[in-house]
Each structure stands twice: as structure tokens, then as C-alpha cells.
Amino acid sequence: MKLLALESSAKAASCAVLADGEVLASAWQAAGLTHSRTLLPMAEAMLQNSGLTVQDMDAIAVAAGPGSFTGLRIGAAAAKGLAWAAEKPCVPVSTLEAMAWPLAHLEGNIVCAMDARRQQIYNAVFLAEGGTLVRLREDRAVSLEEAAADLAGLDGPMFIVGDGARLCFDFLQEKGVPCHLAPGHLRLQSAVGVGLAAWRRWPEGAVSAQELVPVYLRLSQAERERLERGQNAPDFS
């Protein structure tokens, strides 16, 4: 089976094509441009240069969250549009799980960390064994303090990955928790990881374009500020 995978959950944007779990092509960039300008053109160029089309794909995979609210919406909208037009299913995957798969060749704990601001991270933990992953912690939004207290109890080597890896690594070092930063070329989110995660979810994890929705894990800043002011959500009914 062939998958077109999209990733736009944080600063980097990327796309990839995988066939039966093997990478055929990929494109990645973190130039600071908005994903709404780069994601689809990058995917279209990658497919064209590979002699492929969306119709050749069995499904469209996408990082569904957590992550940047805007980035997740852009990725979901792109996946929906491509899938709808080509009449293909979508395979939404956890952004955090997708971050762990490129490090599945290691032996130890893979700590996935995305910077969620306010001294918080989006976090999940996986045990890498023999090229596969076992989930140890569900996707969560936690403070660095809470994460450090929890992670201190893990046995075995610990590798930190994600756009919040440096933040998490520095905090754990301060707390005396031994850990390692993932190599720079494997540290940030990529569509290759999305494709690897989606391939393992196929076909049970497939949904229609209409059913695909982002997973935010927490309220947006605007919603938090409204609640802090004691205001209810607007009623448009």
C-alpha cells in the first residue's frame, strides 16, 4: 500500500510517500514560512518528481495533534481536501507517536516533547525495543515539573525528541534526571514518522475525510483567556 503523509504540527512542515512501510520520497523544511504557503506545493512537487499522483495513494496520513492550533488545522484541511477530491480515506495519527518512530531502532525510552508554552510540554513516552514501540504514557499536556517527576521513575536510557526536546532536556538535567538528546536530524517532527505510524494503523485507523478532526489536548489561548475573564463561549445558534 502507498501512503501520502503530511506533517505541519509545529515549525517544520514536511511530506512523504511510503510504500509498505518503506520511504519512497520525502520533503522537509523549517524556513519559518507559513505552512499554508508551503505544505501543498511541497507535496505536489514531491509527487510530481517521483512520478506519482494522489490517485496512486491508498490513503492520506496526517499528524492530527497535539501541536500548533494553526498548524494542525492547516494539515487537517490539506489532508481533507486531497482525500475528498481523490475519494481516499485518511489516517490520523498522534503527532507524538509519529515523532518516536524514526528512533524505534534505538533501545530505551523515547520521550516525545513539544513546547506547549507556559512551562508545559505535550508529552508521550514509548519504549523502543527491536525496531518497534510500546506506549508507556498516553498523550498529555503536562508541566515540566510534573514530567520530570514522572520520567525520573523510568528504567533504562532515555532519549528526548521533538521541538521541545532542548527545553525538556535542560529541565531534566537541572533535576538530575539522566537523558540524551535525539540526534539533530531526527529531533524535529517529520512526515516520515507520520507515515510509519499510519502504516501500522492501516486499515483499522482509517477514517473518511469528513471524520478527520484535529486533536488539541487543551484549549486555545483565546478560549483560556475568555474563561479566565469568566466569559462563556459565544452562542451562534
Contacts in CASP RR format, 6 or more apart in sequence:
PFRMAT RR
TARGET T0000
AUTHOR 0000-0000-0000
METHOD contacts of the structure
MODEL  1
MKLLALESSAKAASCAVLADGEVLASAWQAAGLTHSRTLLPMAEAMLQNS
GLTVQDMDAIAVAAGPGSFTGLRIGAAAAKGLAWAAEKPCVPVSTLEAMA
WPLAHLEGNIVCAMDARRQQIYNAVFLAEGGTLVRLREDRAVSLEEAAAD
LAGLDGPMFIVGDGARLCFDFLQEKGVPCHLAPGHLRLQSAVGVGLAAWR
RWPEGAVSAQELVPVYLRLSQAERERLERGQNAPDFS
1 19 0 8 1.000
1 20 0 8 1.000
1 58 0 8 1.000
1 59 0 8 1.000
1 199 0 8 1.000
1 202 0 8 1.000
2 17 0 8 1.000
2 18 0 8 1.000
2 19 0 8 1.000
2 24 0 8 1.000
2 52 0 8 1.000
2 56 0 8 1.000
2 57 0 8 1.000
2 58 0 8 1.000
3 17 0 8 1.000
3 18 0 8 1.000
3 19 0 8 1.000
3 21 0 8 1.000
3 57 0 8 1.000
3 58 0 8 1.000
3 59 0 8 1.000
3 60 0 8 1.000
3 61 0 8 1.000
3 91 0 8 1.000
3 195 0 8 1.000
3 198 0 8 1.000
3 199 0 8 1.000
3 202 0 8 1.000
4 15 0 8 1.000
4 16 0 8 1.000
4 17 0 8 1.000
4 43 0 8 1.000
4 47 0 8 1.000
4 54 0 8 1.000
4 57 0 8 1.000
4 59 0 8 1.000
4 60 0 8 1.000
4 61 0 8 1.000
4 82 0 8 1.000
5 15 0 8 1.000
5 16 0 8 1.000
5 17 0 8 1.000
5 18 0 8 1.000
5 60 0 8 1.000
5 61 0 8 1.000
5 62 0 8 1.000
5 191 0 8 1.000
5 192 0 8 1.000
5 193 0 8 1.000
5 194 0 8 1.000
5 195 0 8 1.000
5 198 0 8 1.000
6 14 0 8 1.000
6 15 0 8 1.000
6 39 0 8 1.000
6 43 0 8 1.000
6 60 0 8 1.000
6 61 0 8 1.000
6 62 0 8 1.000
6 63 0 8 1.000
6 75 0 8 1.000
6 78 0 8 1.000
6 79 0 8 1.000
6 191 0 8 1.000
6 194 0 8 1.000
7 13 0 8 1.000
7 14 0 8 1.000
7 15 0 8 1.000
7 62 0 8 1.000
7 63 0 8 1.000
7 95 0 8 1.000
7 98 0 8 1.000
7 189 0 8 1.000
7 190 0 8 1.000
7 191 0 8 1.000
7 193 0 8 1.000
7 194 0 8 1.000
8 35 0 8 1.000
8 39 0 8 1.000
8 63 0 8 1.000
8 68 0 8 1.000
8 71 0 8 1.000
8 72 0 8 1.000
8 74 0 8 1.000
8 75 0 8 1.000
8 78 0 8 1.000
9 63 0 8 1.000
9 65 0 8 1.000
9 66 0 8 1.000
9 67 0 8 1.000
9 68 0 8 1.000
9 71 0 8 1.000
9 72 0 8 1.000
9 95 0 8 1.000
9 114 0 8 1.000
9 189 0 8 1.000
10 67 0 8 1.000
10 68 0 8 1.000
10 71 0 8 1.000
10 114 0 8 1.000
10 162 0 8 1.000
10 163 0 8 1.000
10 188 0 8 1.000
10 189 0 8 1.000
11 30 0 8 1.000
11 32 0 8 1.000
11 163 0 8 1.000
11 188 0 8 1.000
12 28 0 8 1.000
12 29 0 8 1.000
12 30 0 8 1.000
12 163 0 8 1.000
12 188 0 8 1.000
12 189 0 8 1.000
12 190 0 8 1.000
13 28 0 8 1.000
13 29 0 8 1.000
13 30 0 8 1.000
13 35 0 8 1.000
13 38 0 8 1.000
13 39 0 8 1.000
13 42 0 8 1.000
14 26 0 8 1.000
14 27 0 8 1.000
14 28 0 8 1.000
14 29 0 8 1.000
14 42 0 8 1.000
14 189 0 8 1.000
14 190 0 8 1.000
14 191 0 8 1.000
14 192 0 8 1.000
15 26 0 8 1.000
15 27 0 8 1.000
15 39 0 8 1.000
15 42 0 8 1.000
15 43 0 8 1.000
15 46 0 8 1.000
15 191 0 8 1.000
16 23 0 8 1.000
16 25 0 8 1.000
16 26 0 8 1.000
16 27 0 8 1.000
16 46 0 8 1.000
16 190 0 8 1.000
16 191 0 8 1.000
16 192 0 8 1.000
16 193 0 8 1.000
16 194 0 8 1.000
16 195 0 8 1.000
17 23 0 8 1.000
17 24 0 8 1.000
17 25 0 8 1.000
17 26 0 8 1.000
17 46 0 8 1.000
17 47 0 8 1.000
17 50 0 8 1.000
17 52 0 8 1.000
17 57 0 8 1.000
18 24 0 8 1.000
18 192 0 8 1.000
18 195 0 8 1.000
18 196 0 8 1.000
18 198 0 8 1.000
18 199 0 8 1.000
20 199 0 8 1.000
21 195 0 8 1.000
21 196 0 8 1.000
21 199 0 8 1.000
23 192 0 8 1.000
24 50 0 8 1.000
24 52 0 8 1.000
25 46 0 8 1.000
25 47 0 8 1.000
25 49 0 8 1.000
25 50 0 8 1.000
25 52 0 8 1.000
26 46 0 8 1.000
26 190 0 8 1.000
26 191 0 8 1.000
26 192 0 8 1.000
27 42 0 8 1.000
27 43 0 8 1.000
27 45 0 8 1.000
27 46 0 8 1.000
28 190 0 8 1.000
28 191 0 8 1.000
29 38 0 8 1.000
29 42 0 8 1.000
30 188 0 8 1.000
31 38 0 8 1.000
35 70 0 8 1.000
35 71 0 8 1.000
35 74 0 8 1.000
35 75 0 8 1.000
36 74 0 8 1.000
39 74 0 8 1.000
39 75 0 8 1.000
39 78 0 8 1.000
40 78 0 8 1.000
43 78 0 8 1.000
43 82 0 8 1.000
47 53 0 8 1.000
47 54 0 8 1.000
54 60 0 8 1.000
54 82 0 8 1.000
54 85 0 8 1.000
54 86 0 8 1.000
54 88 0 8 1.000
55 86 0 8 1.000
57 86 0 8 1.000
57 88 0 8 1.000
58 88 0 8 1.000
58 89 0 8 1.000
58 202 0 8 1.000
59 83 0 8 1.000
59 88 0 8 1.000
59 89 0 8 1.000
59 90 0 8 1.000
59 91 0 8 1.000
59 198 0 8 1.000
59 202 0 8 1.000
59 206 0 8 1.000
60 79 0 8 1.000
60 82 0 8 1.000
60 83 0 8 1.000
60 86 0 8 1.000
60 88 0 8 1.000
60 89 0 8 1.000
60 90 0 8 1.000
60 91 0 8 1.000
61 79 0 8 1.000
61 90 0 8 1.000
61 91 0 8 1.000
61 92 0 8 1.000
61 93 0 8 1.000
61 194 0 8 1.000
61 195 0 8 1.000
61 197 0 8 1.000
61 198 0 8 1.000
62 75 0 8 1.000
62 76 0 8 1.000
62 78 0 8 1.000
62 79 0 8 1.000
62 90 0 8 1.000
62 91 0 8 1.000
62 92 0 8 1.000
62 93 0 8 1.000
62 194 0 8 1.000
62 212 0 8 1.000
63 72 0 8 1.000
63 75 0 8 1.000
63 93 0 8 1.000
63 94 0 8 1.000
63 95 0 8 1.000
63 98 0 8 1.000
63 189 0 8 1.000
63 191 0 8 1.000
63 194 0 8 1.000
64 72 0 8 1.000
64 76 0 8 1.000
64 92 0 8 1.000
64 93 0 8 1.000
64 94 0 8 1.000
64 95 0 8 1.000
64 212 0 8 1.000
64 213 0 8 1.000
64 214 0 8 1.000
64 215 0 8 1.000
65 72 0 8 1.000
65 94 0 8 1.000
65 95 0 8 1.000
65 96 0 8 1.000
65 139 0 8 1.000
65 214 0 8 1.000
65 215 0 8 1.000
65 216 0 8 1.000
65 217 0 8 1.000
66 72 0 8 1.000
66 95 0 8 1.000
66 96 0 8 1.000
66 114 0 8 1.000
66 116 0 8 1.000
66 122 0 8 1.000
66 139 0 8 1.000
66 141 0 8 1.000
66 215 0 8 1.000
66 216 0 8 1.000
66 217 0 8 1.000
66 218 0 8 1.000
67 95 0 8 1.000
67 114 0 8 1.000
67 116 0 8 1.000
67 122 0 8 1.000
67 216 0 8 1.000
67 217 0 8 1.000
69 214 0 8 1.000
69 216 0 8 1.000
69 220 0 8 1.000
72 214 0 8 1.000
72 215 0 8 1.000
72 216 0 8 1.000
73 214 0 8 1.000
76 92 0 8 1.000
76 212 0 8 1.000
76 213 0 8 1.000
76 214 0 8 1.000
79 90 0 8 1.000
79 92 0 8 1.000
79 209 0 8 1.000
79 212 0 8 1.000
80 90 0 8 1.000
80 209 0 8 1.000
80 210 0 8 1.000
80 212 0 8 1.000
81 209 0 8 1.000
82 88 0 8 1.000
83 89 0 8 1.000
83 90 0 8 1.000
83 208 0 8 1.000
83 209 0 8 1.000
83 212 0 8 1.000
84 209 0 8 1.000
89 203 0 8 1.000
89 206 0 8 1.000
89 207 0 8 1.000
89 208 0 8 1.000
89 209 0 8 1.000
90 206 0 8 1.000
90 207 0 8 1.000
90 208 0 8 1.000
90 209 0 8 1.000
90 211 0 8 1.000
90 212 0 8 1.000
91 198 0 8 1.000
91 201 0 8 1.000
91 202 0 8 1.000
91 205 0 8 1.000
91 206 0 8 1.000
91 207 0 8 1.000
92 205 0 8 1.000
92 207 0 8 1.000
92 212 0 8 1.000
92 213 0 8 1.000
92 215 0 8 1.000
93 194 0 8 1.000
93 195 0 8 1.000
93 197 0 8 1.000
93 198 0 8 1.000
93 201 0 8 1.000
94 124 0 8 1.000
94 139 0 8 1.000
94 197 0 8 1.000
94 215 0 8 1.000
95 114 0 8 1.000
95 122 0 8 1.000
95 189 0 8 1.000
96 112 0 8 1.000
96 114 0 8 1.000
96 122 0 8 1.000
96 123 0 8 1.000
96 124 0 8 1.000
96 139 0 8 1.000
97 112 0 8 1.000
97 124 0 8 1.000
97 126 0 8 1.000
97 133 0 8 1.000
97 135 0 8 1.000
97 139 0 8 1.000
97 197 0 8 1.000
98 189 0 8 1.000
98 190 0 8 1.000
98 193 0 8 1.000
98 194 0 8 1.000
98 195 0 8 1.000
98 196 0 8 1.000
98 197 0 8 1.000
99 112 0 8 1.000
99 114 0 8 1.000
99 161 0 8 1.000
99 162 0 8 1.000
99 189 0 8 1.000
99 193 0 8 1.000
100 110 0 8 1.000
100 112 0 8 1.000
100 124 0 8 1.000
100 126 0 8 1.000
100 128 0 8 1.000
100 133 0 8 1.000
100 161 0 8 1.000
101 133 0 8 1.000
101 192 0 8 1.000
101 193 0 8 1.000
101 195 0 8 1.000
101 196 0 8 1.000
101 197 0 8 1.000
102 186 0 8 1.000
102 190 0 8 1.000
102 192 0 8 1.000
102 193 0 8 1.000
102 196 0 8 1.000
103 110 0 8 1.000
103 128 0 8 1.000
103 159 0 8 1.000
103 161 0 8 1.000
103 182 0 8 1.000
103 186 0 8 1.000
104 110 0 8 1.000
104 128 0 8 1.000
104 130 0 8 1.000
104 131 0 8 1.000
104 132 0 8 1.000
104 133 0 8 1.000
104 196 0 8 1.000
105 128 0 8 1.000
105 130 0 8 1.000
105 131 0 8 1.000
106 128 0 8 1.000
106 157 0 8 1.000
106 159 0 8 1.000
107 128 0 8 1.000
107 129 0 8 1.000
107 130 0 8 1.000
107 157 0 8 1.000
108 127 0 8 1.000
108 128 0 8 1.000
108 129 0 8 1.000
108 156 0 8 1.000
108 157 0 8 1.000
108 158 0 8 1.000
108 159 0 8 1.000
109 125 0 8 1.000
109 126 0 8 1.000
109 127 0 8 1.000
109 128 0 8 1.000
109 136 0 8 1.000
109 151 0 8 1.000
109 154 0 8 1.000
109 156 0 8 1.000
109 157 0 8 1.000
109 158 0 8 1.000
109 159 0 8 1.000
110 125 0 8 1.000
110 126 0 8 1.000
110 127 0 8 1.000
110 128 0 8 1.000
110 133 0 8 1.000
110 159 0 8 1.000
110 161 0 8 1.000
111 123 0 8 1.000
111 125 0 8 1.000
111 151 0 8 1.000
111 158 0 8 1.000
111 159 0 8 1.000
111 160 0 8 1.000
111 161 0 8 1.000
111 168 0 8 1.000
111 179 0 8 1.000
112 122 0 8 1.000
112 123 0 8 1.000
112 124 0 8 1.000
112 125 0 8 1.000
112 126 0 8 1.000
112 161 0 8 1.000
112 162 0 8 1.000
113 121 0 8 1.000
113 122 0 8 1.000
113 123 0 8 1.000
113 147 0 8 1.000
113 160 0 8 1.000
113 161 0 8 1.000
113 162 0 8 1.000
113 163 0 8 1.000
113 164 0 8 1.000
113 165 0 8 1.000
113 167 0 8 1.000
113 168 0 8 1.000
114 121 0 8 1.000
114 122 0 8 1.000
114 123 0 8 1.000
114 162 0 8 1.000
114 163 0 8 1.000
114 164 0 8 1.000
114 189 0 8 1.000
115 121 0 8 1.000
115 163 0 8 1.000
115 164 0 8 1.000
115 167 0 8 1.000
116 122 0 8 1.000
116 141 0 8 1.000
116 218 0 8 1.000
119 143 0 8 1.000
119 144 0 8 1.000
119 145 0 8 1.000
120 141 0 8 1.000
120 142 0 8 1.000
120 143 0 8 1.000
120 144 0 8 1.000
121 141 0 8 1.000
121 142 0 8 1.000
121 144 0 8 1.000
121 147 0 8 1.000
121 164 0 8 1.000
121 167 0 8 1.000
121 168 0 8 1.000
122 139 0 8 1.000
122 140 0 8 1.000
122 141 0 8 1.000
122 217 0 8 1.000
123 137 0 8 1.000
123 139 0 8 1.000
123 140 0 8 1.000
123 141 0 8 1.000
123 142 0 8 1.000
123 147 0 8 1.000
123 168 0 8 1.000
124 135 0 8 1.000
124 137 0 8 1.000
124 138 0 8 1.000
124 139 0 8 1.000
124 140 0 8 1.000
125 135 0 8 1.000
125 136 0 8 1.000
125 137 0 8 1.000
125 151 0 8 1.000
125 154 0 8 1.000
126 133 0 8 1.000
126 134 0 8 1.000
126 135 0 8 1.000
126 136 0 8 1.000
127 133 0 8 1.000
127 134 0 8 1.000
127 136 0 8 1.000
128 159 0 8 1.000
136 154 0 8 1.000
137 150 0 8 1.000
139 215 0 8 1.000
139 217 0 8 1.000
140 217 0 8 1.000
141 217 0 8 1.000
141 218 0 8 1.000
142 150 0 8 1.000
144 167 0 8 1.000
144 168 0 8 1.000
144 171 0 8 1.000
147 168 0 8 1.000
147 171 0 8 1.000
148 171 0 8 1.000
148 172 0 8 1.000
148 175 0 8 1.000
148 177 0 8 1.000
151 158 0 8 1.000
151 172 0 8 1.000
151 177 0 8 1.000
151 179 0 8 1.000
152 175 0 8 1.000
152 177 0 8 1.000
157 178 0 8 1.000
157 180 0 8 1.000
158 172 0 8 1.000
158 177 0 8 1.000
158 178 0 8 1.000
158 179 0 8 1.000
158 180 0 8 1.000
159 179 0 8 1.000
159 180 0 8 1.000
159 181 0 8 1.000
159 182 0 8 1.000
160 168 0 8 1.000
160 169 0 8 1.000
160 172 0 8 1.000
160 179 0 8 1.000
160 180 0 8 1.000
160 181 0 8 1.000
160 182 0 8 1.000
161 182 0 8 1.000
161 186 0 8 1.000
161 187 0 8 1.000
162 182 0 8 1.000
162 187 0 8 1.000
162 188 0 8 1.000
162 189 0 8 1.000
163 187 0 8 1.000
163 188 0 8 1.000
163 189 0 8 1.000
165 181 0 8 1.000
165 182 0 8 1.000
165 187 0 8 1.000
166 181 0 8 1.000
169 179 0 8 1.000
169 181 0 8 1.000
172 179 0 8 1.000
173 179 0 8 1.000
181 187 0 8 1.000
219 227 0 8 1.000
223 233 0 8 1.000
226 232 0 8 1.000
226 233 0 8 1.000
END
